[in-house]
Structure formats: structure tokens, C-alpha cells
Amino acid sequence: MIDIKEEMLKLLEEDEVFRYAVAGKLGILEVLKRLDGIERNIERLWQEVKELRKEAGDLKTEVKGLRGEVSSLRVDVVNRITALGARWGS
């Protein structure tokens, strides 16, 4: 009797088709199928999260570059205004 139990447990651990057949007989096959679908959706969502994080990092890098450009342009504008003021006697 123990050999049968051990074999059943081994099959449940190692054989997906057998596991689903037993689950169907126990009435939980639909729950397992839904859980499998949920797991696939979660994996897909995590992949999307990874992609969004990468995009956010790229945008952050781009914003830093733009800040540098704006700062440089601001200095250039101040210098030109100062030069114009000196030329006009201010």
C-alpha cells in the first residue's frame, strides 16, 4: 500500500498531465487553470514593469542632459543681455 502512495505522490510531483487529471477528478481543475492564467499575466506584467523602468531611466538621463543645455543657454542669454547693456550704456 505504501508503494502505491509513494508512486502517486511521485507522479503528482513530476507528471503535469497526471496532476491535472487528478485535479479534474477532485474538481479543482478549473481553479488550477485560472491560476495558471493569472501566473502568465503576472509574468507579462512584470516584463512590462521592467520595460517601463528602463524607459523611465532613459527619460531621466535625457532630462539631465536637457537641464544642462538649458543652464548653458541661460548663461549665454545673461551674457548677451549684459553685453547689450554695456553697448547701450546701461
PyRosetta script that sets phi, psi and omega in degrees:
from pyrosetta import init, pose_from_sequence

init()
pose = pose_from_sequence("MIDIKEEMLKLLEEDEVFRYAVAGKLGILEVLKRLDGIERNIERLWQEVKELRKEAGDLKTEVKGLRGEVSSLRVDVVNRITALGARWGS")
pose.set_psi(1, -38.5)
pose.set_omega(1, -179.7)
pose.set_phi(2, -66.1)
pose.set_psi(2, -34.8)
pose.set_omega(2, 178.6)
pose.set_phi(3, -61.6)
pose.set_psi(3, -39.7)
pose.set_omega(3, 178.9)
pose.set_phi(4, -66.0)
pose.set_psi(4, -43.8)
pose.set_omega(4, 179.4)
pose.set_phi(5, -62.5)
pose.set_psi(5, -44.6)
pose.set_omega(5, 179.3)
pose.set_phi(6, -62.9)
pose.set_psi(6, -41.7)
pose.set_omega(6, 178.8)
pose.set_phi(7, -64.8)
pose.set_psi(7, -41.1)
pose.set_omega(7, 178.1)
pose.set_phi(8, -61.3)
pose.set_psi(8, -46.5)
pose.set_omega(8, -180.0)
pose.set_phi(9, -63.3)
pose.set_psi(9, -40.3)
pose.set_omega(9, 178.0)
pose.set_phi(10, -62.6)
pose.set_psi(10, -45.6)
pose.set_omega(10, 178.7)
pose.set_phi(11, -62.5)
pose.set_psi(11, -40.9)
pose.set_omega(11, 178.7)
pose.set_phi(12, -62.2)
pose.set_psi(12, -37.0)
pose.set_omega(12, -179.6)
pose.set_phi(13, -74.3)
pose.set_psi(13, -38.4)
pose.set_omega(13, -168.1)
pose.set_phi(14, -103.8)
pose.set_psi(14, -22.3)
pose.set_omega(14, -172.2)
pose.set_phi(15, -114.0)
pose.set_psi(15, 104.9)
pose.set_omega(15, -176.4)
pose.set_phi(16, -63.7)
pose.set_psi(16, -41.4)
pose.set_omega(16, -179.4)
pose.set_phi(17, -62.2)
pose.set_psi(17, -45.2)
pose.set_omega(17, 178.0)
pose.set_phi(18, -62.5)
pose.set_psi(18, -43.1)
pose.set_omega(18, 179.7)
pose.set_phi(19, -58.2)
pose.set_psi(19, -44.0)
pose.set_omega(19, 179.5)
pose.set_phi(20, -69.7)
pose.set_psi(20, -34.1)
pose.set_omega(20, 177.8)
pose.set_phi(21, -64.2)
pose.set_psi(21, -43.4)
pose.set_omega(21, 177.9)
pose.set_phi(22, -65.2)
pose.set_psi(22, -42.9)
pose.set_omega(22, 179.5)
pose.set_phi(23, -60.4)
pose.set_psi(23, -39.9)
pose.set_omega(23, 178.2)
pose.set_phi(24, -62.1)
pose.set_psi(24, -42.1)
pose.set_omega(24, 178.5)
pose.set_phi(25, -65.6)
pose.set_psi(25, -31.0)
pose.set_omega(25, 179.8)
pose.set_phi(26, -84.7)
pose.set_psi(26, -7.6)
pose.set_omega(26, 177.4)
pose.set_phi(27, 86.3)
pose.set_psi(27, 15.8)
pose.set_omega(27, -178.8)
pose.set_phi(28, -114.4)
pose.set_psi(28, 10.1)
pose.set_omega(28, -179.5)
pose.set_phi(29, -58.7)
pose.set_psi(29, -45.3)
pose.set_omega(29, -178.9)
pose.set_phi(30, -61.3)
pose.set_psi(30, -40.1)
pose.set_omega(30, 178.4)
pose.set_phi(31, -63.2)
pose.set_psi(31, -44.3)
pose.set_omega(31, 179.6)
pose.set_phi(32, -63.6)
pose.set_psi(32, -41.3)
pose.set_omega(32, 178.0)
pose.set_phi(33, -61.8)
pose.set_psi(33, -42.2)
pose.set_omega(33, 178.8)
pose.set_phi(34, -65.4)
pose.set_psi(34, -40.6)
pose.set_omega(34, 177.5)
pose.set_phi(35, -62.9)
pose.set_psi(35, -39.3)
pose.set_omega(35, 175.9)
pose.set_phi(36, -61.0)
pose.set_psi(36, -42.9)
pose.set_omega(36, 178.1)
pose.set_phi(37, -64.1)
pose.set_psi(37, -40.7)
pose.set_omega(37, 178.1)
pose.set_phi(38, -63.8)
pose.set_psi(38, -41.3)
pose.set_omega(38, 179.0)
pose.set_phi(39, -61.5)
pose.set_psi(39, -43.6)
pose.set_omega(39, 177.6)
pose.set_phi(40, -61.8)
pose.set_psi(40, -41.6)
pose.set_omega(40, 178.8)
pose.set_phi(41, -64.3)
pose.set_psi(41, -40.1)
pose.set_omega(41, 179.2)
pose.set_phi(42, -64.2)
pose.set_psi(42, -43.0)
pose.set_omega(42, 177.8)
pose.set_phi(43, -60.5)
pose.set_psi(43, -42.2)
pose.set_omega(43, 178.9)
pose.set_phi(44, -64.0)
pose.set_psi(44, -42.4)
pose.set_omega(44, 179.9)
pose.set_phi(45, -64.4)
pose.set_psi(45, -40.3)
pose.set_omega(45, 178.1)
pose.set_phi(46, -63.9)
pose.set_psi(46, -36.9)
pose.set_omega(46, 176.7)
pose.set_phi(47, -63.0)
pose.set_psi(47, -41.9)
pose.set_omega(47, 177.7)
pose.set_phi(48, -63.9)
pose.set_psi(48, -39.3)
pose.set_omega(48, 177.7)
pose.set_phi(49, -60.9)
pose.set_psi(49, -44.2)
pose.set_omega(49, 178.8)
pose.set_phi(50, -60.1)
pose.set_psi(50, -43.9)
pose.set_omega(50, 179.5)
pose.set_phi(51, -64.1)
pose.set_psi(51, -42.4)
pose.set_omega(51, 179.8)
pose.set_phi(52, -65.3)
pose.set_psi(52, -38.0)
pose.set_omega(52, 177.2)
pose.set_phi(53, -62.6)
pose.set_psi(53, -41.3)
pose.set_omega(53, 178.8)
pose.set_phi(54, -64.2)
pose.set_psi(54, -44.8)
pose.set_omega(54, 178.5)
pose.set_phi(55, -61.3)
pose.set_psi(55, -40.6)
pose.set_omega(55, 178.9)
pose.set_phi(56, -63.8)
pose.set_psi(56, -40.1)
pose.set_omega(56, 177.4)
pose.set_phi(57, -63.6)
pose.set_psi(57, -41.7)
pose.set_omega(57, 177.4)
pose.set_phi(58, -62.3)
pose.set_psi(58, -42.9)
pose.set_omega(58, 179.1)
pose.set_phi(59, -64.4)
pose.set_psi(59, -39.2)
pose.set_omega(59, 178.7)
pose.set_phi(60, -61.2)
pose.set_psi(60, -43.4)
pose.set_omega(60, 178.1)
pose.set_phi(61, -62.4)
pose.set_psi(61, -42.1)
pose.set_omega(61, -179.9)
pose.set_phi(62, -65.3)
pose.set_psi(62, -40.7)
pose.set_omega(62, 178.6)
pose.set_phi(63, -63.0)
pose.set_psi(63, -41.1)
pose.set_omega(63, 177.8)
pose.set_phi(64, -59.6)
pose.set_psi(64, -43.2)
pose.set_omega(64, 178.0)
pose.set_phi(65, -62.7)
pose.set_psi(65, -42.3)
pose.set_omega(65, 179.4)
pose.set_phi(66, -65.4)
pose.set_psi(66, -36.9)
pose.set_omega(66, 176.9)
pose.set_phi(67, -60.5)
pose.set_psi(67, -42.3)
pose.set_omega(67, 178.0)
pose.set_phi(68, -62.0)
pose.set_psi(68, -42.2)
pose.set_omega(68, 179.1)
pose.set_phi(69, -64.7)
pose.set_psi(69, -43.9)
pose.set_omega(69, 179.4)
pose.set_phi(70, -62.1)
pose.set_psi(70, -43.2)
pose.set_omega(70, 179.2)
pose.set_phi(71, -61.4)
pose.set_psi(71, -43.1)
pose.set_omega(71, 178.9)
pose.set_phi(72, -64.0)
pose.set_psi(72, -41.8)
pose.set_omega(72, 178.7)
pose.set_phi(73, -65.6)
pose.set_psi(73, -37.9)
pose.set_omega(73, 178.6)
pose.set_phi(74, -61.1)
pose.set_psi(74, -45.4)
pose.set_omega(74, 178.1)
pose.set_phi(75, -61.2)
pose.set_psi(75, -42.6)
pose.set_omega(75, 179.8)
pose.set_phi(76, -62.6)
pose.set_psi(76, -42.8)
pose.set_omega(76, 179.4)
pose.set_phi(77, -64.4)
pose.set_psi(77, -44.8)
pose.set_omega(77, 178.8)
pose.set_phi(78, -60.2)
pose.set_psi(78, -43.7)
pose.set_omega(78, 179.3)
pose.set_phi(79, -62.9)
pose.set_psi(79, -41.2)
pose.set_omega(79, 180.0)
pose.set_phi(80, -68.6)
pose.set_psi(80, -40.1)
pose.set_omega(80, 177.5)
pose.set_phi(81, -64.1)
pose.set_psi(81, -41.6)
pose.set_omega(81, 178.3)
pose.set_phi(82, -62.4)
pose.set_psi(82, -42.2)
pose.set_omega(82, 179.2)
pose.set_phi(83, -64.8)
pose.set_psi(83, -40.2)
pose.set_omega(83, 178.4)
pose.set_phi(84, -66.1)
pose.set_psi(84, -39.8)
pose.set_omega(84, 178.5)
pose.set_phi(85, -63.1)
pose.set_psi(85, -39.8)
pose.set_omega(85, 179.6)
pose.set_phi(86, -66.6)
pose.set_psi(86, -37.4)
pose.set_omega(86, -179.3)
pose.set_phi(87, -69.0)
pose.set_psi(87, -33.5)
pose.set_omega(87, -178.3)
pose.set_phi(88, -92.5)
pose.set_psi(88, 3.4)
pose.set_omega(88, 174.6)
pose.set_phi(89, 85.3)
pose.set_psi(89, 22.2)
pose.set_omega(89, 179.4)
pose.set_phi(90, -88.3)
pose.dump_pdb("model.pdb")
